[in-house]
Amino acid sequence: MGEVQVLNLTQSMILGVIQGLTEFLPVSSSGHLVIASKLLGLESNIAFDVLLHFATLLAVCVYFASDIFKIIKAFLTKRSLEDPYFKLGLLVIAGSIPTAIIGFTLQDIFEAMFSSLFTVGIFLLITGMLLMFADRFGKSRKDIQKFGLFDSLIIGTAQGCAIAPGLSRSGTTVSASLLAGLEPSLAAKFSFLLSMPAILGASVFKAKAMLSNASLEALAGFMAAAISGYIAVRIFIKLIEKRQIRWFSYYCFIAGAISVILGFF
């Protein structure tokens, strides 16, 4: 599983577009890569999946370049909790801790699930329920000043659990953020910024496997994931701000049910 499976150009680009769109839309990129690989007759490959995840990291960096710059500037010059960007940066770091602990301790368990469509379907159904629950009961009452350490740890734990294929990273973090009471725009921003350390960590961990399997096809998938990922970020942020994430829950219910059924065959 350490080496990237030899794919043709079309297959790589299809998987790249699927990764880019589903990484940031709350429908589980890992789950859709498993489903797409099965439909294309390909073996699930963690190293190639991480390569595509790294491409979506670049999309987030481009979209949030201004916020990232302000966070870095706040850390270098202000270093005060009164500064909203300094506090936001600290909360991203804090939220990344439970994600890292879960990722390192349960990695083998979660990776074993990538070959099971049935498991993917179950987690997609759970994602759908989380989105619907957050849309129904999430209350917008916290801005960055009221956003606390406990909130970030809960959201980071949710992100760590999303290593499971079918459990959407953006879906779980946005749902946890809304249920914690964050304003929709802050929930979206924190969710995407929180994804950066997690994706970067996974990319570094699998860097040797990714680099040893570099190819034109892999580059095509990488570019497709980066471009489609940027588009997905723009779309999802607008939908979160309008509190319209429940529509994705219906999709997750349908995709999850189909995956569970196909998992029996």
C-alpha positions as semicolon CSV with decimal commas, in nm:
position;residue;x (nm);y (nm);z (nm)
1;M;0,000;0,000;0,000
2;G;0,305;0,228;0,031
3;E;0,346;0,278;-0,344
4;V;0,112;0,475;-0,563
5;Q;-0,074;0,247;-0,798
6;V;0,000;0,309;-1,165
7;L;-0,295;0,508;-1,298
8;N;-0,362;0,651;-1,639
9;L;-0,408;1,024;-1,690
10;T;-0,788;1,011;-1,693
11;Q;-0,811;0,805;-1,374
12;S;-0,572;1,038;-1,191
13;M;-0,764;1,348;-1,293
14;I;-1,099;1,194;-1,201
15;L;-0,972;1,107;-0,854
16;G;-0,815;1,453;-0,826
17;V;-1,139;1,634;-0,904
18;I;-1,332;1,409;-0,664
19;Q;-1,078;1,476;-0,390
20;G;-1,077;1,851;-0,447
21;L;-1,454;1,888;-0,443
22;T;-1,526;1,649;-0,158
23;E;-1,240;1,754;0,071
24;F;-1,411;2,082;0,148
25;L;-1,773;1,998;0,078
26;P;-1,902;1,805;0,383
27;V;-1,942;1,469;0,208
28;S;-1,609;1,295;0,292
29;S;-1,326;1,297;0,040
30;S;-1,174;0,975;0,173
31;G;-1,509;0,798;0,145
32;H;-1,560;0,917;-0,213
33;L;-1,208;0,814;-0,312
34;V;-1,282;0,465;-0,183
35;I;-1,610;0,454;-0,379
36;A;-1,452;0,598;-0,696
37;S;-1,157;0,357;-0,676
38;K;-1,395;0,063;-0,647
39;L;-1,599;0,183;-0,946
40;L;-1,283;0,235;-1,152
41;G;-1,150;-0,106;-1,054
42;L;-0,857;0,041;-0,861
43;E;-0,710;-0,053;-0,527
44;S;-0,741;0,202;-0,249
45;N;-0,401;0,367;-0,198
46;I;-0,326;0,584;0,105
47;A;-0,010;0,743;-0,039
48;F;-0,190;0,871;-0,350
49;D;-0,482;0,990;-0,137
50;V;-0,241;1,191;0,081
51;L;-0,085;1,342;-0,232
52;L;-0,428;1,466;-0,335
53;H;-0,491;1,595;0,017
54;F;-0,169;1,796;-0,005
55;A;-0,300;1,955;-0,325
56;T;-0,611;2,070;-0,141
57;L;-0,387;2,216;0,130
58;L;-0,246;2,450;-0,133
59;A;-0,601;2,551;-0,227
60;V;-0,674;2,650;0,134
61;C;-0,347;2,842;0,159
62;V;-0,433;3,043;-0,151
63;Y;-0,789;3,118;-0,041
64;F;-0,694;3,215;0,315
65;A;-0,359;3,377;0,230
66;S;-0,464;3,707;0,387
67;D;-0,576;3,544;0,713
68;I;-0,262;3,330;0,730
69;F;-0,045;3,638;0,681
70;K;-0,232;3,823;0,958
71;I;-0,193;3,528;1,197
72;I;0,182;3,509;1,130
73;K;0,216;3,886;1,171
74;A;0,026;3,873;1,501
75;F;0,257;3,598;1,631
76;L;0,566;3,795;1,530
77;T;0,463;4,141;1,651
78;K;0,163;4,149;1,885
79;R;0,140;3,822;2,080
80;S;-0,167;3,936;2,270
81;L;-0,495;3,753;2,324
82;E;-0,665;4,084;2,258
83;D;-0,558;4,051;1,897
84;P;-0,819;3,832;1,718
85;Y;-0,566;3,677;1,477
86;F;-0,320;3,588;1,751
87;K;-0,601;3,419;1,943
88;L;-0,725;3,244;1,628
89;G;-0,376;3,108;1,565
90;L;-0,349;2,977;1,921
91;L;-0,688;2,808;1,893
92;V;-0,582;2,640;1,566
93;I;-0,270;2,507;1,741
94;A;-0,475;2,386;2,038
95;G;-0,732;2,218;1,815
96;S;-0,457;2,041;1,623
97;I;-0,334;1,859;1,935
98;P;-0,625;1,613;1,975
99;T;-0,627;1,565;1,597
100;A;-0,259;1,463;1,605
101;I;-0,307;1,230;1,903
102;I;-0,598;1,049;1,739
103;G;-0,421;1,035;1,402
104;F;-0,101;0,882;1,537
105;T;-0,260;0,638;1,782
106;L;-0,546;0,511;1,567
107;Q;-0,395;0,542;1,218
108;D;-0,365;0,168;1,150
109;I;-0,722;0,103;1,263
110;F;-0,865;0,371;1,037
111;E;-0,649;0,278;0,736
112;A;-0,781;-0,079;0,756
113;M;-1,131;0,061;0,697
114;F;-1,044;0,205;0,356
115;S;-1,111;-0,124;0,180
116;S;-1,469;-0,155;0,306
117;L;-1,756;0,012;0,119
118;F;-1,991;-0,095;0,396
119;T;-1,785;0,093;0,656
120;V;-1,767;0,400;0,430
121;G;-2,145;0,391;0,397
122;I;-2,199;0,378;0,772
123;F;-1,974;0,678;0,830
124;L;-2,141;0,871;0,548
125;L;-2,474;0,816;0,723
126;I;-2,320;0,944;1,046
127;T;-2,190;1,251;0,860
128;G;-2,540;1,317;0,731
129;M;-2,683;1,298;1,081
130;L;-2,417;1,535;1,218
131;L;-2,490;1,793;0,947
132;M;-2,863;1,777;1,002
133;F;-2,822;1,799;1,379
134;A;-2,589;2,101;1,350
135;D;-2,820;2,277;1,107
136;R;-3,115;2,219;1,340
137;F;-2,960;2,297;1,678
138;G;-2,650;2,508;1,610
139;K;-2,685;2,854;1,764
140;S;-2,477;3,150;1,641
141;R;-2,372;3,330;1,958
142;K;-1,990;3,329;1,968
143;D;-1,747;3,555;1,785
144;I;-1,369;3,520;1,813
145;Q;-1,369;3,690;2,156
146;K;-1,607;3,432;2,302
147;F;-1,443;3,139;2,121
148;G;-1,257;2,942;2,390
149;L;-0,997;2,671;2,438
150;F;-1,253;2,402;2,523
151;D;-1,438;2,475;2,198
152;S;-1,121;2,434;1,992
153;L;-1,032;2,104;2,164
154;I;-1,379;1,963;2,092
155;I;-1,358;2,070;1,727
156;G;-1,006;1,928;1,700
157;T;-1,126;1,597;1,843
158;A;-1,403;1,590;1,584
159;Q;-1,144;1,645;1,311
160;G;-0,931;1,361;1,446
161;C;-1,225;1,121;1,428
162;A;-1,275;1,221;1,064
163;I;-0,974;1,010;0,968
164;A;-1,233;0,737;0,929
165;P;-1,331;0,702;0,560
166;G;-1,681;0,837;0,507
167;L;-1,672;1,068;0,807
168;S;-1,629;1,412;0,651
169;R;-1,353;1,629;0,799
170;S;-1,519;1,956;0,702
171;G;-1,859;1,814;0,794
172;T;-1,753;1,712;1,145
173;T;-1,555;2,029;1,220
174;V;-1,820;2,265;1,088
175;S;-2,093;2,071;1,270
176;A;-1,893;2,078;1,594
177;S;-1,825;2,450;1,547
178;L;-2,190;2,536;1,490
179;L;-2,302;2,321;1,783
180;A;-2,041;2,498;1,997
181;G;-2,217;2,822;1,904
182;L;-1,967;2,976;1,664
183;E;-2,091;3,226;1,410
184;P;-2,116;3,058;1,065
185;S;-1,836;3,265;0,907
186;L;-1,603;3,193;1,200
187;A;-1,700;2,823;1,195
188;A;-1,605;2,803;0,828
189;K;-1,276;2,989;0,869
190;F;-1,170;2,786;1,172
191;S;-1,261;2,459;1,003
192;F;-1,044;2,531;0,702
193;L;-0,752;2,677;0,897
194;L;-0,764;2,376;1,131
195;S;-0,732;2,145;0,831
196;M;-0,392;2,286;0,739
197;P;-0,176;2,136;1,020
198;A;-0,359;1,803;0,987
199;I;-0,309;1,776;0,610
200;L;0,049;1,899;0,634
201;G;0,127;1,646;0,907
202;A;-0,017;1,358;0,705
203;S;0,173;1,476;0,396
204;V;0,505;1,487;0,581
205;F;0,438;1,144;0,729
206;K;0,378;0,998;0,381
207;A;0,625;1,223;0,196
208;K;0,869;0,944;0,108
209;A;0,597;0,729;-0,049
210;M;0,457;1,025;-0,244
211;L;0,793;1,143;-0,380
212;S;0,911;0,792;-0,475
213;N;0,603;0,752;-0,696
214;A;0,610;1,088;-0,873
215;S;0,478;1,078;-1,230
216;L;0,298;1,286;-1,490
217;E;-0,026;1,112;-1,396
218;A;0,024;1,192;-1,027
219;L;0,095;1,556;-1,118
220;A;-0,228;1,570;-1,322
221;G;-0,427;1,441;-1,025
222;F;-0,250;1,689;-0,798
223;M;-0,340;1,987;-1,020
224;A;-0,699;1,869;-1,063
225;A;-0,738;1,840;-0,684
226;A;-0,587;2,184;-0,620
227;I;-0,809;2,366;-0,871
228;S;-1,131;2,189;-0,782
229;G;-1,046;2,226;-0,412
230;Y;-1,023;2,604;-0,444
231;I;-1,362;2,613;-0,615
232;A;-1,513;2,393;-0,342
233;V;-1,382;2,621;-0,065
234;R;-1,553;2,922;-0,219
235;I;-1,881;2,735;-0,262
236;F;-1,891;2,582;0,086
237;I;-1,809;2,902;0,273
238;K;-2,101;3,079;0,106
239;L;-2,334;2,792;0,194
240;I;-2,220;2,785;0,558
241;E;-2,275;3,159;0,594
242;K;-2,627;3,110;0,458
243;R;-2,684;2,812;0,692
244;Q;-2,764;2,576;0,405
245;I;-2,553;2,275;0,502
246;R;-2,857;2,053;0,558
247;W;-2,873;1,989;0,183
248;F;-2,546;1,799;0,209
249;S;-2,695;1,574;0,476
250;Y;-2,948;1,445;0,223
251;Y;-2,667;1,365;-0,019
252;C;-2,473;1,182;0,254
253;F;-2,781;0,975;0,341
254;I;-2,823;0,870;-0,024
255;A;-2,453;0,802;-0,085
256;G;-2,424;0,622;0,248
257;A;-2,722;0,398;0,181
258;I;-2,590;0,307;-0,165
259;S;-2,244;0,231;-0,022
260;V;-2,390;0,009;0,250
261;I;-2,590;-0,185;-0,011
262;L;-2,292;-0,218;-0,247
263;G;-2,078;-0,327;0,046
264;F;-2,275;-0,649;0,067
265;F;-2,183;-0,747;-0,290
